[in-house]
């Protein structure tokens, strides 16, 4: 297809073309001194979330893109905001992460692979800090950093289970201090979270300096600013903080910026991008990572408060295939009315989660070719009996025209003023109270169990004066519980908190639950095996 020149795309939002930084013909960055940043917000924010994810895929990003295209077809001034894809899932689990069918962001190959260099910049800034910590210890260790208490890991944007635990400094005194170390994938880096939450260069630098990176031999916290790392790190991130803009298959402006994972970090596009989108469009469609228990909870409880982000409507994406998966059905292509009915409990739980925040959601049922009329009718009847608004979505096959009914229903649900959200917890609640409110109100847990390390972490956090920070739960995305094997709507389970990481620069606490990993591994057959190039240099196999 012929992509539109990026000047035409930014022109739809009345962003001055002479104040953008083009990356070729179809991608650009918006510098922070662009006059558009000085406008007042006027847009309505539509948040898209989903039921509990499954290996079959629910199409949340595709729905965001298709809904944006449908709103454009209805004559609305609209843009979308999504996260940048990580190379880990692209090469490992699912291939490209730019939507699908007739609802994609383009140029998808560039967006999926390196894009404008934001991820490499985050990795470079992250690993610079790691190197500076070790270098400080090598040259005298004036801060008395305990090698066993280095909290800041290293990073790489690739799934690699062999890097979950490593030893560094092996080989003699010229190789630095011997210490155990580990890698996290770049979307799990605190610096990625900081990039997504920073609202200016001064905010970025301040947050980087506030990162707790280690403890001394006497247990005192040590921050990045004490190692004089935050200035150089900020320099590496100067361009990365500028929002990226591209386009959908139907020419809807698409901000694609930052990429925190929703099961580990806060899982939303950058506040810089969201803020600019709300200032330059009448409607912003944005997504939150994974199900409503993860990305949406974090957007509503954390991001919307930190960034004063409005919420005017929420869409929950579901599929019949996902419901059958949660019901334990093995053949997702075969008609199974009982499986649909049983699995709908998971979708209804997510509806209840969104309602608990004081929002009445719209359910977008993403249609797949194997869905039968009986299955669709069964689900629609069941949902309507529960007073749930549900609309079929065909944005994958038909683009914007396949989402017209969904767009109209969302417009009917739009709140003209930002919704007064009912938060799951208050920031000044005690740490355990905040965790337990999320566990019981959102996940449906009966209790919370804290490991010895978690209890020690709570005491340290309170001693350090960080107890009022919001919570950013790290939990499997595959279950409402912390056990990925518990499908549908688990009951009577205890949420297990192993430890609590301090992301003082990002400004939140991260309870690590169950066996959640910050460094994924590759599957037996990685998606990379299907990715290749043609003789002309075209990339194939990403979608």
Beta strands, then each sheet from edge to edge (+ up, - down):
strand 1: 20-22
strand 2: 28-30
strand 3: 44-50
strand 4: 78-82
strand 5: 99-100
strand 6: 103-106
strand 7: 145-150
strand 8: 154-156
strand 9: 166-168
strand 10: 179-181
strand 11: 183-185
strand 12: 212-216
strand 13: 221-223
strand 14: 243-248
strand 15: 253-256
strand 16: 283-287
strand 17: 313-318
strand 18: 362-366
strand 19: 389-393
strand 20: 447-450
strand 21: 470-471
strand 22: 494-503
strand 23: 508-513
strand 24: 532-533
strand 25: 539-540
sheet 1: 1+ 2- 14+ 6- 5+
sheet 2: 1+ 2- 14+ 15- 4- 16- 3- 17- 18- 19-
sheet 3: 7+ 12- 13+
sheet 4: 8+ 11+
sheet 5: 9+ 10-
sheet 6: 20+ 22+ 23- 21-
sheet 7: 24+ 25-
end
